[in-house]
């Protein structure tokens, strides 16, 4: 798993590539928690994330909760089909905003 | 019944990578569709994570195994470990219909296992935990 970040106006976009499982999720958690606090909007771009287990969902949930508590915007974009399915069966799509494209996400969250 | 593929794992989370690669190779050998393979990968990932995290509280290196085989139109996996007796099917179903604030993470891994497979069985035999997963292959 690799994480890179990009600042787009008021948003910090975290691009995650590879596999997020219980061996790599702690690394994502470190990156994400470090980012929150540096921008009013946090977007996680999952275009290159081809696998996520419940360990990854735990980190995403933690990020969403922290952002809500701090009155920051939080969202996801570009979920691949298998990752989308994981979010769907976990019920996360009704509590965390997920967008088809990065543009859509930035417009909705930071616009 | 086809050949039984077997993988021996250590109690270390870095083994998940090896599990994924092994499943990929088994999938190719048994001509399993990518979606079914993904379901087995996620389910076994969650169960193996539990074994690595909780089955050997005394620490030290331990080995446990996963087997995978095809029986007619069904794909079957068996995870066997000699750690603390633990039936994952006794984990309560998570509450999915909540607000963000109320949402808890617990039980999600086992929820995936139940949801993605057609049949999940647990038994404790000869001092070992056995979890058997089965899914019908789409034709």
Contacts between the chains, C-beta under 8 A, distances in Angstrom:
chain1	res1	chain2	res2	distance
A	19	B	17	7.6
A	19	B	20	7.0
A	21	B	13	7.7
A	21	B	16	4.8
A	21	B	45	5.7
A	21	B	49	7.4
A	22	B	13	5.2
A	22	B	16	6.7
A	22	B	45	7.6
A	22	B	49	4.3
A	22	B	52	7.8
A	22	B	53	7.5
A	23	B	13	3.9
A	23	B	14	5.4
A	23	B	16	5.3
A	23	B	17	7.0
A	51	B	20	7.5
A	51	B	38	7.9
A	51	B	41	7.4
A	51	B	42	7.9
A	53	B	42	6.1
A	53	B	45	4.9
A	53	B	46	6.1
A	53	B	49	7.1
A	53	B	109	7.1
A	53	B	112	7.8
A	54	B	46	6.0
A	54	B	105	7.2
A	54	B	108	4.1
A	54	B	109	4.2
A	54	B	112	6.4
A	55	B	49	6.7
A	57	B	105	6.9
A	57	B	108	6.2
A	58	B	105	4.6
A	58	B	108	7.7
A	61	B	103	6.4
A	61	B	105	5.7
A	64	B	100	6.0
A	65	B	100	6.4
A	65	B	101	7.2
A	65	B	103	8.0
A	68	B	100	6.0
A	68	B	101	7.3
A	82	B	35	7.9
A	82	B	38	5.1
A	86	B	42	7.0
A	86	B	112	7.2
A	89	B	111	7.3
A	89	B	112	6.7
A	89	B	115	5.1
A	89	B	116	7.7
A	90	B	94	8.0
A	90	B	96	7.1
A	90	B	108	5.6
A	90	B	111	7.2
A	90	B	112	7.6
A	91	B	94	7.9
A	91	B	96	3.3
A	91	B	97	6.6
A	91	B	98	7.8
A	91	B	103	7.9
A	94	B	97	7.7
A	95	B	98	7.4
A	95	B	99	6.6
A	95	B	100	4.3
A	95	B	103	5.8
A	96	B	100	7.2
